[in-house]
Amino acid sequence: MNDDTLQRLRDAAGARQVDDAASRVTPLDRDAAAAVVRVLGETRTPFAVRSSSASATPAPSGGVLLSLERLTAVELHAPGLTLRAGPGAPVDGVRDAAAGAGLAVVGLSAGAGTLPATVGSLVARGAVPRRSLTGVEAVLTTGETIAFGGGVLKDVVGYDVPALLLGSMGRLAVLLGATFRLEPAAARTAAGPAPGVVATDVTLARAFDPQGLLQSPS
């Protein structure tokens, strides 16, 4: 990374948010994150993204690690049954914010330790069902900020950008925020199995695998 690019990153994120030694940039807000991505795109600088300081994701060779760990805001809109969270927001914090209003995120597993730690990883890995998302905010590698959905619960005609970003591992855009659909905690929708866990219906198992040859050993 040359000195010109380094200076542009300092201008975009703030000098204190750029760690030269670690090739890491840690924006303080969405606007700064979008400005950083724009600089990286214009200078064709390779970069990797993380949403937690606990992540071991390294900066690519000759590139930058963009850390979204400071984008942790959680905004609850109980009357509209939605909750917006930044990519660095802890999933446990999202659960707690919803639970404090007697609500729960639709389709979000209640089990501890079964989901990624942050909202950014949750969306990147596709660890929530599509119905959980009512909107996303993201920035393309061109630096263009896009926003689809949000507090609108009805279905709308057009490109389903939340579905594209869900499970994309950050390859299509850098997530700046996600808005989740809420429901009363007392009537919450049953969540599916955690990522990587396959649930097998007993009746189907007997029909298609009567000898249990495909079953995992207990």
C-alpha positions as CSV (number, residue, x, y, z in Angstrom):
1,M,0.0,0.0,0.0
2,N,1.6,3.3,-1.1
3,D,1.7,6.5,0.9
4,D,-1.0,8.2,-1.2
5,T,-3.5,5.5,-0.5
6,L,-2.6,5.5,3.2
7,Q,-3.2,9.2,3.4
8,R,-6.5,9.0,1.6
9,L,-7.6,6.3,4.1
10,R,-6.6,8.6,7.0
11,D,-8.6,11.4,5.4
12,A,-11.6,9.1,5.0
13,A,-11.6,7.4,8.4
14,G,-9.5,9.7,10.6
15,A,-5.8,9.4,11.3
16,R,-6.4,7.6,14.6
17,Q,-8.5,4.9,13.0
18,V,-5.8,3.7,10.7
19,D,-3.2,1.3,12.1
20,D,-0.3,1.3,9.7
21,A,1.5,-1.6,11.3
22,A,-1.5,-3.9,11.1
23,S,-2.7,-2.5,7.8
24,R,-6.1,-2.1,9.5
25,V,-8.8,0.6,9.2
26,T,-11.5,0.9,11.9
27,P,-14.2,3.4,10.8
28,L,-16.3,5.0,13.6
29,D,-19.5,5.2,11.6
30,R,-21.3,4.2,8.4
31,D,-20.3,7.3,6.4
32,A,-16.6,6.7,7.3
33,A,-16.9,3.0,6.4
34,A,-18.4,3.9,3.0
35,A,-15.7,6.5,2.4
36,V,-13.0,3.9,3.2
37,V,-14.5,1.4,0.8
38,R,-14.6,4.1,-1.9
39,V,-10.9,4.8,-1.5
40,L,-10.1,1.1,-1.6
41,G,-12.1,0.7,-4.8
42,E,-10.6,3.7,-6.5
43,T,-7.1,2.7,-5.7
44,R,-7.7,-1.0,-6.5
45,T,-6.5,-1.9,-3.0
46,P,-7.4,-5.5,-1.9
47,F,-9.2,-5.7,1.4
48,A,-10.8,-8.1,3.8
49,V,-13.6,-7.4,6.2
50,R,-14.3,-8.3,9.8
51,S,-17.1,-7.3,12.2
52,S,-15.4,-8.2,15.5
53,S,-12.1,-7.5,17.1
54,A,-12.0,-11.2,18.1
55,S,-11.9,-12.3,14.5
56,A,-8.6,-13.7,13.2
57,T,-9.2,-12.5,9.7
58,P,-5.8,-11.1,8.4
59,A,-5.2,-8.3,5.9
60,P,-4.6,-9.6,2.4
61,S,-1.0,-9.2,1.0
62,G,-0.5,-5.6,0.0
63,G,-4.0,-4.8,1.2
64,V,-6.1,-3.6,4.1
65,L,-8.2,-5.2,6.8
66,L,-11.5,-3.2,7.2
67,S,-12.8,-3.7,10.7
68,L,-16.5,-2.8,11.3
69,E,-16.2,-3.6,15.1
70,R,-17.2,0.0,16.0
71,L,-20.5,-0.1,14.1
72,T,-22.5,-1.5,17.0
73,A,-25.6,0.6,17.2
74,V,-28.9,-1.2,17.9
75,E,-32.1,0.7,17.2
76,L,-35.4,-0.9,18.3
77,H,-38.7,0.2,16.8
78,A,-41.2,-1.8,18.8
79,P,-44.4,-0.3,17.4
80,G,-43.2,-1.3,13.9
81,L,-41.8,-4.6,15.0
82,T,-38.4,-4.0,13.5
83,L,-34.8,-3.6,14.9
84,R,-31.9,-2.2,13.1
85,A,-28.3,-3.2,14.0
86,G,-24.8,-2.4,12.8
87,P,-22.5,-5.1,11.5
88,G,-20.4,-5.0,14.7
89,A,-23.4,-5.3,17.0
90,P,-23.3,-8.5,19.1
91,V,-26.1,-11.0,18.3
92,D,-26.7,-11.4,22.1
93,G,-27.2,-7.7,22.3
94,V,-29.8,-7.8,19.6
95,R,-31.6,-10.6,21.4
96,D,-31.5,-8.7,24.7
97,A,-32.8,-5.4,23.1
98,A,-35.7,-7.3,21.6
99,A,-36.4,-9.3,24.7
100,G,-36.5,-6.1,26.8
101,A,-39.6,-5.1,24.8
102,G,-41.2,-8.6,25.0
103,L,-40.2,-9.3,21.4
104,A,-37.9,-11.7,19.5
105,V,-36.2,-11.7,16.1
106,V,-38.2,-13.9,13.7
107,G,-36.3,-17.1,13.0
108,L,-33.3,-16.3,15.3
109,S,-32.3,-19.3,17.3
110,A,-32.5,-18.7,21.1
111,G,-29.7,-21.1,21.9
112,A,-26.4,-19.6,23.1
113,G,-23.3,-20.5,21.2
114,T,-25.0,-21.7,18.0
115,L,-24.8,-18.5,16.0
116,P,-22.0,-16.1,14.9
117,A,-21.1,-13.5,17.5
118,T,-22.0,-10.4,15.4
119,V,-24.7,-9.2,13.0
120,G,-22.2,-8.8,10.2
121,S,-21.1,-12.5,10.4
122,L,-24.8,-13.6,11.0
123,V,-25.8,-12.1,7.6
124,A,-22.6,-13.0,5.8
125,R,-22.9,-16.6,6.7
126,G,-26.6,-16.8,6.1
127,A,-27.2,-17.9,9.6
128,V,-30.8,-16.4,9.7
129,P,-33.7,-17.1,7.4
130,R,-34.6,-14.6,4.7
131,R,-37.9,-13.8,6.5
132,S,-35.9,-12.4,9.4
133,L,-34.6,-9.5,7.3
134,T,-36.7,-6.5,6.3
135,G,-33.8,-4.5,4.9
136,V,-30.1,-4.0,4.5
137,E,-27.7,-1.2,4.1
138,A,-24.4,-1.8,2.3
139,V,-21.7,-0.2,0.3
140,L,-20.4,-1.5,-3.1
141,T,-16.8,-1.6,-4.0
142,T,-17.4,1.5,-6.1
143,G,-18.2,3.4,-2.8
144,E,-21.9,3.6,-3.7
145,T,-24.2,3.2,-0.7
146,I,-27.3,1.1,-1.2
147,A,-30.3,0.6,1.1
148,F,-33.2,-1.8,0.5
149,G,-36.2,-2.3,2.7
150,G,-35.9,-1.2,6.3
151,G,-39.0,-0.5,8.4
152,V,-41.4,-1.8,5.7
153,L,-42.9,-5.2,6.5
154,K,-44.9,-5.7,3.4
155,D,-43.4,-7.4,0.3
156,V,-42.3,-5.1,-2.5
157,V,-41.6,-5.6,-6.1
158,G,-37.9,-5.4,-7.2
159,Y,-34.5,-6.9,-6.7
160,D,-34.3,-8.9,-3.5
161,V,-31.0,-7.4,-2.3
162,P,-31.3,-8.7,1.3
163,A,-31.5,-12.3,-0.2
164,L,-28.4,-11.7,-2.3
165,L,-26.3,-10.5,0.6
166,L,-27.6,-13.2,3.0
167,G,-24.9,-15.9,2.9
168,S,-22.7,-14.0,0.4
169,M,-19.7,-13.9,2.8
170,G,-19.2,-10.2,2.0
171,R,-18.3,-10.9,-1.7
172,L,-21.0,-8.6,-3.2
173,A,-21.0,-5.6,-0.8
174,V,-19.9,-4.5,2.6
175,L,-22.8,-4.7,5.1
176,L,-23.4,-1.4,7.0
177,G,-26.6,-2.4,8.8
178,A,-29.4,-4.9,8.8
179,T,-33.0,-4.5,9.9
180,F,-34.7,-7.5,11.4
181,R,-38.4,-8.5,11.7
182,L,-39.7,-8.9,15.2
183,E,-42.6,-10.8,16.8
184,P,-44.0,-11.2,20.3
185,A,-41.7,-13.4,22.3
186,A,-44.6,-15.5,23.6
187,A,-45.7,-16.4,20.1
188,R,-42.3,-16.7,18.4
189,T,-41.8,-18.7,15.3
190,A,-39.8,-21.9,15.8
191,A,-36.2,-21.5,14.5
192,G,-34.6,-24.0,12.2
193,P,-31.5,-25.9,13.2
194,A,-28.3,-24.0,13.7
195,P,-26.0,-23.7,10.6
196,G,-24.3,-27.0,9.9
197,V,-26.9,-29.1,11.8
198,V,-29.2,-31.2,9.7
199,A,-32.5,-32.2,11.2
200,T,-33.9,-35.5,9.9
201,D,-37.6,-36.3,10.0
202,V,-38.1,-39.7,11.5
203,T,-40.8,-40.8,9.0
204,L,-38.7,-39.7,6.0
205,A,-35.6,-41.4,7.5
206,R,-37.5,-44.7,7.8
207,A,-38.9,-44.4,4.3
208,F,-35.6,-43.6,2.5
209,D,-33.1,-45.1,4.8
210,P,-34.8,-48.1,6.6
211,Q,-31.5,-49.6,7.6
212,G,-30.1,-46.4,9.0
213,L,-27.1,-46.4,6.7
214,L,-27.1,-42.7,6.3
215,Q,-27.5,-41.8,9.9
216,S,-24.6,-40.3,11.9
217,P,-23.3,-42.5,14.7
218,S,-24.5,-41.4,18.1
